[in-house]
Amino acid sequence: MAYCSSCGNMIADDARFCPRCGQPYAVPATAGPVVMPLEYQIQGDNLQVVRIKLQPGQELFAEAGKMLYKTPSVQWETRMSGGSIGEKIWGALKRSVMGESLFLTYFKAMQPGEVGFAGSYPGRLQPFTLGAGQSVLVQRDSFVCAQNTVQLNIAFVKKLGVGFFGGEGFVLERLTGPGTVFIHGGGDFIDFTLAPGEMLQVDTGCVVAFEESVSYDIQFVGGIKTAIFGGEGLFLATLTGPGRVIVQSMTLDKLRRELAPARSGGDERSGLGAISGIFGSDE
């Protein structure tokens, strides 16, 4: 089943005109899957909710536990993705490495309906509308939901130093279109568009998402005194354009430290603390 690119109406695969608006319809032989635009609204400030209106035939998949509500017209089913048993097991293992649940929940509308999703801690939601083959890299465990045409895969960090000290471990998530996808991060977001060769240095763990065209590496902060007493750890994440980068103002690790009962005050991360975080980081 296909959809009109003008009004979004569902039309038959062999149709030449949209029955609703009369727009001519033709799919080139080399075209990818036709994705009906997703109607959604993000509400709230620091505990945001995305309200998605589904049309008949539209389907989403979401991280388990992220749904807030749905209308009765939206059917849901929890299952492993993949065709064969081997693909299902491999997909579950990849999601476990990414910090996600072993199962995904699928939502499909047989009649017009609505479903709502939110993150697991205070923060914001970020939508991406991806074209066919277009990808974005995001921090592990940030995925919320996406259209069923989007592919969710594991993306290993290529450089050993980035994996050890970059605040994300060796694993990022790669989301590939076509379709709309939503991710969640902590606090507020800052959006950068880097020009070719332009660099941005970010506190490790605060990088929420970046386009595949952006180069991601880590750098030593500069001096021993700064590294030990600067409160920012030993390394900074360095991103080099061209491309889009999104930074979060609060990480889950920072939130845990702030809520810890025996804190000494401040965002203190000594050099030794940064090194110990190599083996126990779960940001």
For each residue, the residues with C-beta under 8 A, 3 or more apart:
1: 10 11 12 13 57
2: 10 11 12 13 15 25 27 34
3: 8 9 10 11 34 35 36 37
4: 7 8 9 11 18 20 21 23 25
5: 23 25 34
6: 18 21 23
7: 4 18 20 21 23
8: 3 4 36 37 55
9: 3 4 18 19 20 21
10: 1 2 3 36 55 56 57
11: 1 2 3 4 15 18 19 25
12: 1 2 15
13: 1 2
14:
15: 2 11 12 18 19 25
16: 24 25 26
17: 22 23 24 25
18: 4 6 7 9 11 15 21 22 23 25
19: 9 11 15
20: 4 7 9
21: 4 6 7 9 18
22: 17 18
23: 4 5 6 7 17 18
24: 16 17
25: 2 4 5 11 15 16 17 18
26: 16
27: 2 31 34
28: 31
29:
30:
31: 27 28 34
32: 132 133 178
33: 132 149 178
34: 2 3 5 27 31
35: 3 147 149 177 178 179
36: 3 8 10 55 57 58
37: 3 8 180
38: 52 58 147 179 180
39: 52 53 55
40: 50 51 52 53 127 180
41: 50 51
42: 48 49 50 51 125 127
43: 48 49 50 51
44: 47 48 49
45: 48
46: 122 123 124 187 188
47: 44 118 119 122 123
48: 42 43 44 45 118 119 123 124 125
49: 42 43 44 68 116 117 118 125
50: 40 41 42 43 116 117 118 125 127 144 145 182
51: 40 41 42 43 114 115 116
52: 38 39 40 60 114 115 116 117 145
53: 39 40 112 113 114
54: 58 59 60 74 107 108 109 112 113 114 115
55: 8 10 36 39 58 109 112
56: 10 109 110 111 112
57: 1 10 36 108 109
58: 36 38 54 55 108 109 147
59: 54 106 107 108 109 147 148
60: 52 54 106 107 108 115 145 146 147 148
61: 81 104 105 106 107 145 146 148
62: 66 67 104 105 106 107 117 144 145 146
63: 66 100 101 104 105 143 144 145
64: 78 101 103 104 105
65: 101 120
66: 62 63 117 118 119 120 144 145
67: 62 70 76 105 107 115 116 117
68: 49 116 117 118
69: 115 116
70: 67 74 76 107 113 114 115 116
71: 74 113 114 115
72: 113
73: 109 110 111 112 113
74: 54 70 71 107 108 109 113 114 115
75: 107 108 109 110
76: 67 70 105 106 107 108
77: 105 106 108
78: 64 103 104 105 106
79: 103 104 106
80: 88 89 91 92 102 103 104
81: 61 87 88 91 104
82: 86 87 88 90 91
83: 87
84: 87 88
85: 88 89
86: 82 89 90
87: 81 82 83 84 90 91
88: 80 81 82 84 85 91 92
89: 80 85 86 92 93
90: 82 86 87 93 94
91: 80 81 82 87 88 94 95
92: 80 88 89 95 96 102 103
93: 89 90 96 97
94: 90 91 97 98 153 154
95: 91 92 98 100 101 102 104 152
96: 92 93 99 100 102
97: 93 94 154 171
98: 94 95 140 141 143 154 171 173
99: 96 140 141 171 282
100: 63 95 96 140 141 143
101: 63 64 65 95 104
102: 80 92 95 96
103: 64 78 79 80 92
104: 61 62 63 64 78 79 80 81 95 101
105: 61 62 63 64 67 76 77 78
106: 59 60 61 62 76 77 78 79 148
107: 54 59 60 61 62 67 70 74 75 76 115
108: 54 57 58 59 60 74 75 76 77
109: 54 55 56 57 58 59 73 74 75 112 113
110: 56 73 75
111: 56 73
112: 53 54 55 56 73 109
113: 53 54 70 71 72 73 74 109
114: 51 52 53 54 70 71 74
115: 51 52 54 60 67 69 70 71 74 107
116: 49 50 51 52 67 68 69 70
117: 49 50 52 62 66 67 68 125 144 145 182
118: 47 48 49 50 66 68 125 144 184
119: 47 48 66 123 125 144 184 185
120: 65 66 184
121: 186 252 255
122: 46 47 186 187 250 255
123: 46 47 48 119 184 185 186 187 248 250
124: 46 48 184 185 187 188 189 248
125: 42 48 49 50 117 118 119 144 182 183 184
126: 182 183 184 185 189 208 209 246
127: 40 42 50 180 181 182
128: 136 175 180 181 182 183 209
129: 177 179 180
130: 134 135 136 150 175 176 177 178 179 180 181
131: 134 177 178
132: 32 33 177 178
133: 32 176 177 178
134: 130 131 176 177 178
135: 130 174 175 176 177 211 212
136: 128 130 174 175 181 209 210 211 212
137: 155 172 173 174 175 209 210 211 212 216
138: 142 143 172 173 175 183 208 209
139: 142 168 172 173 185 205 207 208 209 283
140: 98 99 100 168 169 171 172 173
141: 98 99 100
142: 138 139 173 183 184 185 208 209
143: 63 98 100 138 146 152 173 175 181 183
144: 50 62 63 66 117 118 119 125 182 183 184
145: 50 52 60 61 62 63 66 117 181 182
146: 60 61 62 143 150 152 175 179 180 181 182
147: 35 38 58 59 60 150 179 180 181
148: 59 60 61 106 179
149: 33 35 177 178 179
150: 130 146 147 175 176 177 178 179 180 181
151: 174 175 176
152: 95 143 146 173 174 175
153: 94 173 174 175 176
154: 94 97 98 171 172 173 174
155: 137 171 172 173 174
156: 163 170 171 172
157: 162 163 166 168 169 170 171 172 216
158: 162
159: 162 163 217 218
160: 163 164
161: 164 165 166 217 218
162: 157 158 159 165 166 168 216 217 218 237
163: 156 157 159 160 166 169 170
164: 160 161 278
165: 161 162 204 218 234 235 274 278
166: 157 161 162 163 169 204 216 218 235 237
167: 203 204 205 206 207 237 251 281 283
168: 139 140 157 162 171 172 205 207 283
169: 140 157 163 166 281
170: 156 157 163
171: 97 98 99 140 154 155 156 157 168
172: 137 138 139 140 154 155 156 157 168
173: 98 137 138 139 140 142 143 152 153 154 155
174: 135 136 137 151 152 153 154 155 212
175: 128 130 135 136 137 138 143 146 150 151 152 153 181 183
176: 130 133 134 135 150 151 153
177: 35 129 130 131 132 133 134 135 149 150 181
178: 32 33 35 130 131 132 133 134 149 150
179: 35 38 129 130 146 147 148 149 150
180: 37 38 40 127 128 129 130 146 147 150
181: 127 128 130 136 143 145 146 147 150 175 177
182: 50 117 125 126 127 128 144 145 146
183: 125 126 128 138 142 143 144 175 208 209
184: 118 119 120 123 124 125 126 142 144
185: 119 123 124 126 139 142 189 208 209 246 248
186: 121 122 123 248 249 250 251 252 254 255
187: 46 122 123 124 248 249 250
188: 46 124 248 249 250
189: 124 126 185 208 246 247 248 249
190: 246 247 249
191: 244 245 246
192: 200 244 245 246 247
193: 241 243 244 245
194: 198 199 200 214 239 240 241 242 243 244 245
195: 198 241 242
196: 241 242
197: 240 241
198: 194 195 240 241 242
199: 194 238 239 240 241
200: 192 194 238 239 240 245
201: 219 236 237 238
202: 206 207 236 237 238 239 245 247
203: 167 206 232 233 236 237
204: 165 166 167 218 233 235 236 237
205: 139 167 168 237 251 253 281 283
206: 167 202 203 237 247 248 249 251
207: 139 167 168 202 210 216 237 239 245 246 247 248
208: 126 138 139 142 183 185 189 246 247 248
209: 126 128 136 137 138 139 142 183 185 244 245 246
210: 136 137 207 214 216 239 243 244 245 246
211: 135 136 137 214 243 244 245
212: 135 136 137 174 243
213: 241 242 243
214: 194 210 211 239 240 241 242 243 244 245
215: 239 240
216: 137 157 162 166 207 210 237 238 239
217: 159 161 162 237 238 239 240
218: 159 161 162 165 166 204 235 236 237 238
219: 201 235 236 238
220: 227 234 235
221: 226 227 230 232 233 234 235 236
222: 226 227
223: 226 227
224: 227 228 271
225: 228 229 230
226: 221 222 223 229 230 232
227: 220 221 222 223 224 230 233 234 271 274
228: 224 225 270 271
229: 225 226 270
230: 221 225 226 227
231: 266 267 268 269
232: 203 221 226 236 269
233: 203 204 221 227 269 271 273 274 277
234: 165 220 221 227 271 274 275
235: 165 166 204 218 219 220 221 274
236: 201 202 203 204 218 219 221 232
237: 162 166 167 201 202 203 204 205 206 207 216 217 218
238: 199 200 201 202 216 217 218 219
239: 194 199 200 202 207 210 214 215 216 217 245
240: 194 197 198 199 200 214 215 217
241: 193 194 195 196 197 198 199 213 214
242: 194 195 196 198 213 214
243: 193 194 210 211 212 213 214
244: 191 192 193 194 209 210 211 214
245: 191 192 193 194 200 202 207 209 210 211 214 239
246: 126 185 189 190 191 192 207 208 209 210
247: 189 190 192 202 206 207 208
248: 123 124 185 186 187 188 189 206 207 208 251
249: 186 187 188 189 190 206
250: 122 123 186 187 188 254 255
251: 167 186 205 206 248 254 255 283
252: 121 186 255 256 282 283
253: 205 256 257 281 282 283
254: 186 250 251 257 258 267
255: 121 122 186 250 251 252 258 259
256: 252 253 259 260
257: 253 254 260 263 267
258: 254 255 263
259: 255 256
260: 256 257 263
261:
262:
263: 257 258 260
264: 268
265: 268
266: 231
267: 231 254 257
268: 231 264 265 273
269: 231 232 233 273 274 277
270: 228 229 273 274
271: 224 227 228 233 234 274 275
272: 275 276
273: 233 268 269 270 276 277
274: 165 227 233 234 235 269 270 271 277 278
275: 234 271 272 278
276: 272 273 279 280
277: 233 269 273 274 280 281
278: 164 165 274 275 281
279: 276
280: 276 277
281: 167 169 205 253 277 278
282: 99 252 253
283: 139 167 168 205 251 252 253
